[in-house]
Amino acid sequence: MLSTPGHADEIELTNGDRITGRIVSKAGNELVVRTDYAGELRLRWDLVKSLRTSEPVTVMTAGGDLLNSAQLAASEADKVALSNPSTEGNVKREDIAFINPTPEQSGNGVSYSGRVNLSAALVRGNAENDRIYGDGALDARAKGYAWGLGMKVDRRKDRGVKTAQQWLLNGNYDHFVNERQFIYARTSFEQDKIKDIQLRTTVGAGYGWQIFEDEQTRLSLRTGLDYVNVDRIASRDDDYPALGWGVRASHWLLDRRAELFHDQDGFWSIADTQQLTIRSKTGVRLPIAAGMTASAQLNADWERTPAPGRKAVDSTLLLGLGYAW
């Protein structure tokens, strides 16, 4: 039997084990319990025989009822005694859909998350060069919609002379038509003078699928039509309709000690199939403490038909520190 001292929630499993800690959440067939001795434990809900809470939680039933400040206690077989200021009684264990549901699960409110990362290099001596790279994102999620804003900035100098300047701003809005499918709109603004791009603007819309979305894995795919306008510094300007797509993926490993991620956006011209642009970043984030993270990521941008004298691929390997909330 596993136990912790002091007041705590108690879970009894069908094999007779008892686990004490603090119930964090329940969704699907997973109950998350935070303990002092083993961190967060993820238990199969169908293996939970009974549970008792020492402090109020929020319970959402399979019928959609939301019960705030609820207390749970062991009851008869396959039932849980539930009480809150407005109701009291027994509820079947399988009728408990969520414990402490997020806003997107309950339909009440909006949850926000974000991150910022920064890497820099200052070289002095026989060589003098500076480099500053930063990126960040802010995301919001409700039951019926989601939106996100992102940015990145890369500036480099060699002996006081600017040798590179690149920045990218992007945003998207997703309207969910059901739990896993959504209609989206997106836009981006990009400058990269080394690639002869004064300003590249994209705007588009389409259909998407939220394939996974839980505490461990997130994966969404989207595809639609975009309009791309490229204002170049020296070469000919261009604009075209494009088939667009996007991928957002992340997965936690090693009991949430490392997060793998991959983001990609693509634009393939309908009028000229030689016009193809892909932007991607892939890497790993390692939580340190109090929201601080260390990261290693590879940014790779590819243009099938770059401006004259430019290369098709730009890739950058970055090591940096960040903050996530």
PAVEXBA-706848 format. One record per residue (C-alpha): x, y, z. Coordinates in Angstrom, 1 decimal, always signed. Example, Ala and Ser with C-alpha at 12.3 -4.5 7.8 and 13.67 -1.06 7.14 Angstrom:
<atoms>
<x->+12.3; y->-4.5; z->+7.8> $
<x->+13.7; y->-1.1; z->+7.1> $
</atoms>
This chain:
<atoms>
<x->+0.0; y->+0.0; z->+0.0> $
<x->+1.3; y->+3.5; z->-0.9> $
<x->+0.5; y->+6.3; z->+1.5> $
<x->+1.5; y->+9.9; z->+2.4> $
<x->+1.1; y->+11.7; z->+5.8> $
<x->-1.5; y->+14.3; z->+6.5> $
<x->-4.8; y->+15.1; z->+4.8> $
<x->-5.0; y->+13.7; z->+1.2> $
<x->-7.3; y->+12.1; z->-1.3> $
<x->-7.5; y->+8.4; z->-1.2> $
<x->-8.0; y->+6.0; z->-4.2> $
<x->-8.5; y->+2.3; z->-3.8> $
<x->-7.8; y->+0.1; z->-6.8> $
<x->-9.5; y->-3.1; z->-7.8> $
<x->-6.4; y->-5.1; z->-6.8> $
<x->-6.6; y->-3.7; z->-3.2> $
<x->-3.8; y->-1.1; z->-3.5> $
<x->-4.6; y->+2.2; z->-1.9> $
<x->-3.0; y->+5.4; z->-3.2> $
<x->-3.0; y->+8.7; z->-1.4> $
<x->-2.2; y->+12.1; z->-2.8> $
<x->-4.2; y->+14.9; z->-4.5> $
<x->-6.5; y->+14.2; z->-7.4> $
<x->-5.6; y->+16.5; z->-10.3> $
<x->-8.1; y->+15.5; z->-12.9> $
<x->-10.1; y->+12.7; z->-14.6> $
<x->-10.8; y->+12.5; z->-18.3> $
<x->-11.6; y->+9.5; z->-20.4> $
<x->-10.2; y->+6.4; z->-18.8> $
<x->-7.4; y->+8.3; z->-17.0> $
<x->-7.2; y->+9.6; z->-13.4> $
<x->-4.3; y->+11.8; z->-12.6> $
<x->-3.1; y->+11.9; z->-9.0> $
<x->-0.2; y->+14.0; z->-7.7> $
<x->+1.8; y->+12.4; z->-4.9> $
<x->+4.8; y->+13.5; z->-2.8> $
<x->+6.6; y->+10.2; z->-3.2> $
<x->+6.2; y->+9.5; z->-7.0> $
<x->+5.1; y->+12.8; z->-8.7> $
<x->+2.1; y->+12.5; z->-10.9> $
<x->+0.6; y->+9.0; z->-11.3> $
<x->-1.8; y->+8.2; z->-14.2> $
<x->-4.3; y->+5.5; z->-13.2> $
<x->-6.8; y->+3.6; z->-15.3> $
<x->-10.2; y->+4.8; z->-14.3> $
<x->-11.7; y->+1.3; z->-14.9> $
<x->-9.3; y->+0.0; z->-12.2> $
<x->-10.4; y->+2.4; z->-9.6> $
<x->-12.7; y->+0.7; z->-7.0> $
<x->-13.5; y->+3.7; z->-4.9> $
<x->-12.1; y->+7.2; z->-4.1> $
<x->-12.5; y->+9.8; z->-1.4> $
<x->-11.5; y->+13.5; z->-1.6> $
<x->-10.3; y->+15.5; z->+1.4> $
<x->-11.0; y->+18.9; z->-0.4> $
<x->-13.7; y->+20.0; z->-2.8> $
<x->-13.3; y->+19.2; z->-6.5> $
<x->-15.3; y->+20.0; z->-9.6> $
<x->-17.2; y->+17.1; z->-11.1> $
<x->-18.8; y->+17.0; z->-14.6> $
<x->-21.2; y->+14.1; z->-15.2> $
<x->-21.8; y->+12.2; z->-18.5> $
<x->-25.1; y->+14.1; z->-18.7> $
<x->-23.3; y->+17.5; z->-18.7> $
<x->-24.1; y->+18.5; z->-15.2> $
<x->-21.3; y->+20.6; z->-13.6> $
<x->-21.0; y->+20.3; z->-9.9> $
<x->-18.6; y->+22.8; z->-8.2> $
<x->-17.2; y->+22.4; z->-4.7> $
<x->-18.0; y->+18.7; z->-4.7> $
<x->-16.8; y->+16.1; z->-2.2> $
<x->-16.4; y->+12.4; z->-3.2> $
<x->-16.6; y->+9.5; z->-0.9> $
<x->-16.7; y->+5.7; z->-1.1> $
<x->-20.2; y->+4.3; z->-1.5> $
<x->-21.8; y->+1.0; z->-2.6> $
<x->-20.2; y->-1.1; z->-5.4> $
<x->-19.6; y->+0.8; z->-8.6> $
<x->-21.0; y->+4.0; z->-7.1> $
<x->-19.5; y->+7.1; z->-5.5> $
<x->-21.1; y->+9.3; z->-2.9> $
<x->-21.2; y->+12.9; z->-4.2> $
<x->-22.2; y->+16.0; z->-2.3> $
<x->-21.9; y->+19.7; z->-3.0> $
<x->-23.8; y->+22.8; z->-1.7> $
<x->-26.8; y->+22.1; z->-4.0> $
<x->-27.1; y->+18.3; z->-4.2> $
<x->-26.2; y->+15.1; z->-2.5> $
<x->-26.5; y->+11.5; z->-3.5> $
<x->-24.8; y->+8.5; z->-5.2> $
<x->-23.5; y->+8.6; z->-8.8> $
<x->-22.3; y->+5.6; z->-10.9> $
<x->-18.6; y->+5.6; z->-11.3> $
<x->-18.9; y->+5.4; z->-15.1> $
<x->-21.2; y->+8.5; z->-15.1> $
<x->-18.3; y->+10.7; z->-13.8> $
<x->-17.0; y->+12.2; z->-17.1> $
<x->-14.5; y->+14.7; z->-15.7> $
<x->-13.0; y->+15.7; z->-12.4> $
<x->-11.6; y->+19.2; z->-12.4> $
<x->-12.4; y->+19.6; z->-16.2> $
<x->-10.5; y->+22.2; z->-18.2> $
<x->-12.5; y->+25.0; z->-19.9> $
<x->-12.5; y->+23.2; z->-23.2> $
<x->-13.9; y->+20.1; z->-21.5> $
<x->-16.6; y->+21.8; z->-19.4> $
<x->-17.5; y->+24.6; z->-21.9> $
<x->-17.0; y->+27.2; z->-19.2> $
<x->-14.3; y->+29.8; z->-19.7> $
<x->-11.0; y->+29.8; z->-21.7> $
<x->-7.6; y->+28.3; z->-20.9> $
<x->-4.5; y->+30.2; z->-21.9> $
<x->-0.9; y->+28.9; z->-22.4> $
<x->+2.2; y->+30.5; z->-23.8> $
<x->+6.0; y->+30.3; z->-24.0> $
<x->+9.0; y->+32.5; z->-24.9> $
<x->+12.4; y->+31.2; z->-25.9> $
<x->+15.7; y->+33.2; z->-26.3> $
<x->+19.1; y->+32.4; z->-27.5> $
<x->+22.0; y->+34.8; z->-28.0> $
<x->+25.7; y->+34.8; z->-28.9> $
<x->+28.1; y->+37.7; z->-28.4> $
<x->+31.6; y->+37.1; z->-29.8> $
<x->+34.5; y->+39.5; z->-29.1> $
<x->+38.2; y->+39.3; z->-29.9> $
<x->+39.7; y->+38.4; z->-33.3> $
<x->+36.1; y->+38.1; z->-34.5> $
<x->+33.2; y->+40.3; z->-33.5> $
<x->+29.7; y->+39.2; z->-34.1> $
<x->+26.3; y->+39.3; z->-32.4> $
<x->+23.3; y->+37.1; z->-32.8> $
<x->+19.9; y->+37.3; z->-31.1> $
<x->+17.1; y->+34.8; z->-31.7> $
<x->+13.7; y->+34.7; z->-30.0> $
<x->+10.4; y->+33.1; z->-30.5> $
<x->+7.2; y->+32.9; z->-28.6> $
<x->+3.5; y->+31.8; z->-28.7> $
<x->+0.3; y->+32.6; z->-27.0> $
<x->-2.6; y->+30.1; z->-27.3> $
<x->-6.2; y->+30.1; z->-26.1> $
<x->-8.6; y->+27.2; z->-25.9> $
<x->-12.3; y->+27.1; z->-25.2> $
<x->-14.8; y->+24.3; z->-26.0> $
<x->-15.9; y->+25.8; z->-29.2> $
<x->-12.9; y->+27.6; z->-30.5> $
<x->-9.1; y->+28.1; z->-30.2> $
<x->-6.8; y->+30.8; z->-31.4> $
<x->-3.0; y->+31.3; z->-31.4> $
<x->-0.4; y->+33.9; z->-32.0> $
<x->+3.2; y->+33.3; z->-32.8> $
<x->+6.4; y->+35.2; z->-33.5> $
<x->+10.1; y->+34.8; z->-34.2> $
<x->+12.9; y->+37.2; z->-34.6> $
<x->+16.5; y->+36.5; z->-35.8> $
<x->+19.1; y->+39.3; z->-36.1> $
<x->+22.8; y->+39.0; z->-36.7> $
<x->+25.7; y->+41.5; z->-36.9> $
<x->+29.3; y->+41.1; z->-37.9> $
<x->+31.6; y->+43.9; z->-36.7> $
<x->+28.7; y->+46.2; z->-36.3> $
<x->+27.3; y->+45.5; z->-39.7> $
<x->+23.9; y->+43.9; z->-39.9> $
<x->+24.3; y->+40.6; z->-41.9> $
<x->+20.8; y->+39.1; z->-41.4> $
<x->+17.4; y->+40.2; z->-40.3> $
<x->+14.4; y->+37.9; z->-40.2> $
<x->+11.1; y->+38.1; z->-38.5> $
<x->+7.8; y->+36.2; z->-38.7> $
<x->+4.4; y->+36.9; z->-37.2> $
<x->+1.5; y->+34.5; z->-37.6> $
<x->-2.0; y->+33.9; z->-36.2> $
<x->-4.9; y->+31.4; z->-36.5> $
<x->-8.5; y->+31.1; z->-35.4> $
<x->-10.1; y->+27.6; z->-35.2> $
<x->-13.9; y->+27.2; z->-34.9> $
<x->-14.8; y->+23.6; z->-33.8> $
<x->-17.7; y->+22.1; z->-35.5> $
<x->-17.5; y->+19.0; z->-33.3> $
<x->-15.0; y->+17.6; z->-30.7> $
<x->-12.3; y->+16.8; z->-33.3> $
<x->-12.9; y->+18.8; z->-36.4> $
<x->-12.7; y->+22.6; z->-37.0> $
<x->-12.8; y->+25.3; z->-39.6> $
<x->-9.8; y->+27.6; z->-39.5> $
<x->-8.6; y->+31.0; z->-40.7> $
<x->-4.9; y->+31.9; z->-40.6> $
<x->-2.5; y->+34.6; z->-41.7> $
<x->+1.3; y->+35.3; z->-41.5> $
<x->+3.7; y->+38.2; z->-42.2> $
<x->+7.4; y->+37.5; z->-42.9> $
<x->+10.5; y->+39.5; z->-43.7> $
<x->+13.8; y->+37.9; z->-44.6> $
<x->+16.2; y->+40.2; z->-46.4> $
<x->+18.9; y->+37.6; z->-46.9> $
<x->+16.3; y->+35.7; z->-49.0> $
<x->+15.3; y->+38.9; z->-50.8> $
<x->+11.9; y->+39.0; z->-49.1> $
<x->+10.8; y->+42.5; z->-48.0> $
<x->+7.4; y->+41.2; z->-47.0> $
<x->+5.7; y->+37.9; z->-47.6> $
<x->+2.0; y->+37.9; z->-46.6> $
<x->-0.3; y->+34.8; z->-46.5> $
<x->-3.9; y->+34.6; z->-45.7> $
<x->-6.1; y->+31.5; z->-45.9> $
<x->-8.8; y->+29.2; z->-44.6> $
<x->-9.7; y->+25.5; z->-44.5> $
<x->-10.6; y->+22.5; z->-42.5> $
<x->-8.7; y->+20.8; z->-39.7> $
<x->-8.6; y->+17.8; z->-37.5> $
<x->-7.6; y->+17.7; z->-33.8> $
<x->-6.4; y->+14.1; z->-33.8> $
<x->-5.0; y->+14.0; z->-30.2> $
<x->-5.4; y->+16.5; z->-27.4> $
<x->-4.6; y->+15.4; z->-23.9> $
<x->-2.0; y->+16.0; z->-21.2> $
<x->+0.6; y->+13.9; z->-23.0> $
<x->+0.0; y->+14.2; z->-26.8> $
<x->-1.3; y->+16.9; z->-29.1> $
<x->-1.6; y->+16.5; z->-32.8> $
<x->-3.6; y->+18.6; z->-35.3> $
<x->-3.6; y->+18.7; z->-39.1> $
<x->-5.1; y->+21.3; z->-41.4> $
<x->-5.4; y->+21.9; z->-45.1> $
<x->-7.1; y->+24.6; z->-47.2> $
<x->-6.5; y->+27.4; z->-49.6> $
<x->-4.1; y->+30.4; z->-49.1> $
<x->-3.3; y->+33.5; z->-51.0> $
<x->+0.4; y->+34.3; z->-51.0> $
<x->+1.9; y->+37.7; z->-51.8> $
<x->+5.7; y->+38.2; z->-52.0> $
<x->+7.2; y->+41.7; z->-52.1> $
<x->+10.9; y->+41.2; z->-52.9> $
<x->+13.7; y->+43.7; z->-52.5> $
<x->+15.5; y->+43.2; z->-55.8> $
<x->+13.7; y->+40.4; z->-57.8> $
<x->+10.3; y->+40.4; z->-59.3> $
<x->+7.3; y->+40.5; z->-56.9> $
<x->+4.9; y->+37.6; z->-57.0> $
<x->+1.5; y->+36.5; z->-55.8> $
<x->-0.5; y->+33.3; z->-56.2> $
<x->-3.2; y->+31.1; z->-54.8> $
<x->-1.9; y->+28.1; z->-53.0> $
<x->-2.8; y->+24.8; z->-51.4> $
<x->-1.9; y->+25.2; z->-47.8> $
<x->-1.4; y->+22.9; z->-44.9> $
<x->-0.2; y->+22.9; z->-41.3> $
<x->+0.9; y->+20.4; z->-38.6> $
<x->+1.2; y->+21.0; z->-34.9> $
<x->+2.5; y->+18.1; z->-32.8> $
<x->+3.9; y->+17.6; z->-29.3> $
<x->+4.5; y->+14.6; z->-27.1> $
<x->+5.8; y->+14.3; z->-23.5> $
<x->+8.4; y->+11.6; z->-22.7> $
<x->+10.0; y->+10.3; z->-19.5> $
<x->+7.1; y->+11.2; z->-17.1> $
<x->+7.0; y->+14.8; z->-18.5> $
<x->+10.7; y->+15.4; z->-18.3> $
<x->+11.0; y->+16.1; z->-22.0> $
<x->+8.7; y->+17.4; z->-24.7> $
<x->+9.2; y->+16.7; z->-28.3> $
<x->+7.6; y->+19.1; z->-30.8> $
<x->+7.2; y->+19.7; z->-34.5> $
<x->+5.4; y->+22.6; z->-36.3> $
<x->+5.1; y->+22.9; z->-40.0> $
<x->+3.3; y->+25.2; z->-42.5> $
<x->+3.3; y->+24.7; z->-46.3> $
<x->+2.2; y->+26.7; z->-49.3> $
<x->+2.1; y->+25.1; z->-52.8> $
<x->+1.1; y->+27.3; z->-55.7> $
<x->-1.9; y->+26.1; z->-57.7> $
<x->-0.9; y->+28.2; z->-60.7> $
<x->+2.8; y->+27.2; z->-60.7> $
<x->+3.7; y->+23.9; z->-59.0> $
<x->+7.4; y->+25.1; z->-58.9> $
<x->+6.3; y->+27.6; z->-56.2> $
<x->+6.5; y->+25.7; z->-53.0> $
<x->+7.4; y->+27.0; z->-49.5> $
<x->+7.7; y->+25.0; z->-46.3> $
<x->+8.5; y->+26.4; z->-42.8> $
<x->+9.2; y->+24.0; z->-40.0> $
<x->+10.7; y->+23.8; z->-36.5> $
<x->+11.5; y->+20.6; z->-34.7> $
<x->+13.0; y->+20.0; z->-31.3> $
<x->+12.8; y->+19.1; z->-27.6> $
<x->+12.0; y->+21.2; z->-24.5> $
<x->+13.3; y->+20.2; z->-21.1> $
<x->+11.5; y->+21.7; z->-18.0> $
<x->+13.9; y->+23.0; z->-15.4> $
<x->+12.0; y->+24.6; z->-12.6> $
<x->+9.2; y->+27.2; z->-12.0> $
<x->+8.3; y->+27.4; z->-15.7> $
<x->+11.8; y->+27.7; z->-16.9> $
<x->+12.8; y->+25.5; z->-19.9> $
<x->+15.9; y->+24.6; z->-21.9> $
<x->+15.4; y->+23.8; z->-25.6> $
<x->+17.2; y->+22.5; z->-28.6> $
<x->+15.4; y->+23.0; z->-32.0> $
<x->+16.1; y->+22.9; z->-35.7> $
<x->+14.4; y->+25.6; z->-37.8> $
<x->+14.3; y->+24.6; z->-41.5> $
<x->+12.8; y->+26.7; z->-44.3> $
<x->+12.6; y->+25.5; z->-47.9> $
<x->+11.7; y->+27.2; z->-51.1> $
<x->+11.6; y->+25.2; z->-54.3> $
<x->+12.2; y->+28.4; z->-56.4> $
<x->+14.2; y->+30.9; z->-54.3> $
<x->+15.2; y->+34.3; z->-55.5> $
<x->+18.1; y->+34.4; z->-58.0> $
<x->+21.4; y->+33.8; z->-56.2> $
<x->+19.8; y->+32.4; z->-53.0> $
<x->+19.8; y->+28.9; z->-51.8> $
<x->+16.7; y->+26.8; z->-51.4> $
<x->+17.2; y->+25.7; z->-47.8> $
<x->+17.9; y->+27.8; z->-44.7> $
<x->+18.5; y->+25.7; z->-41.5> $
<x->+19.4; y->+26.9; z->-38.0> $
<x->+20.2; y->+24.8; z->-35.0> $
<x->+19.4; y->+26.6; z->-31.8> $
<x->+20.0; y->+26.0; z->-28.1> $
<x->+18.2; y->+28.3; z->-25.7> $
<x->+16.4; y->+29.1; z->-22.5> $
<x->+12.7; y->+29.9; z->-22.2> $
<x->+9.7; y->+30.3; z->-20.0> $
<x->+6.4; y->+28.5; z->-20.3> $
<x->+3.1; y->+29.0; z->-18.6> $
</atoms>
